Amino acid sequence: MIYKALTFLFGMVFLNMVLQILNVMKKVIIIAAVLGIGFVSKAQTFSIGPTGGFGHSWITNSTGDNKFNPAWNAGLSFIYSTRSNFGVGADVKYSAEGNKSTKAGVTTNINANYVRVPVKLIYFFGKPGSAVRPKISAGPSFGFLTESNETSSVSGVKVKTDINDIKSFDFGVTAAAGLNFRVAPRTWLNTDLAFYQGLTDMTKSNNSTQRNGNVGVNVGLLFGLGK
């Protein structure tokens, strides 16, 4: 009982932190767009743009033999960087995840879809303004469940059912490495290979501990705000 209470409190604290971060970002965007002044436009250090990715996801301790499970995500990316090599960023994206496995001739697909908010500390190699800048990043990731279901297939016959034992909140860590390409003034093509590992049990069941995991390639465009 104490563990469940602490887990709930921990999730609420992080949720509040994420909402505060998003609220600050919203204010920064509005100020930059309406006034066109301030530190964002002067330093040209804040950027925003669409991002999407494709890869493979899994759930640990699943029954049967795990197979490749296509996973994808799409959303918005925000980055604030100074004239040094460091920056901070956050994504808000819809992420389709889950697991695919086979056992005794039965193929089981578990779909667990989240709104994910990874918050990242970024280190950029090279000099600011370079045409190509390698980068690495790492940080916490917060997941909010939107939908979960399971599809079982036997001899071409599929049966789809809803899943009620997946927790509404998922927490883990993400790490990535990639390249930023300057394709136009204040416009960058953002690419990276990202890995996510869940740290909390994603199911309500006490039978075993199961955690989300995924790896994939993300591509996006970032547009600098300011003159």
C-alpha positions, 0 to 999 in steps of 0.5 A: 500500500505504501509502495503504491502511494509513493509511486502515485506521489512520484508520478504526480510530482513529475507530471506537475514538473512536465506541465510547468515546463510546457507552460514556460515553453508556451509563454516563451513562444507567445512572447517571441511571436508577438513581441519579436524581442527578448532573449529568444530573438536576440540570441536566436537560441530557441527552436521548434518544429515537427518530429517523427520516428520509426523503430522497434518496441518491446515489453520485458518478461513477455510470454513467448518468443518476441518478434520485431514490433513496428513502433512509430511516433510523431509530434513537436520538438523544442530546443533551447541552446546557448552559444556554448555546446549545451542545450535542453530540449523536450518533445511532446509526441504520440508514441505507438508502442507495444510488443509482438510475440508467438507461442504455441502457434498463437501470435500476440500483438500488444498495443500500448499507445502513449503521449510521451514527453521526453526532457533532454540535456543535449551536448552539441559537438563542433562550433555554433553555426557549423553546417553539421553538428553531431550531438548526444542527449539523455534525460527522463521520459514521461508517458501518459497512456491513451489506448491499450489493446491485444490482438491474438492471431491463430490460423489467420483468425484475429481476435482483438480485446481491450487491456485494462491492466496497463498503468496510465503513467510510464516513466523511464530514461531516454538516450540518443545520438545524432546529427543536426544539418543546417539546411537554411538560415535558422533551419535544421534537419534533426536526426538521431538514433534514440533508445528508451528504457522504462524504469517503472512496471507498466502493468497493474499485475503483481505476477511479474514486472514488465517494462517498456522499451524501444529503439528507433530513428527520429527525423525532424525539422527545427525552425529558429525563432527570432530574426 
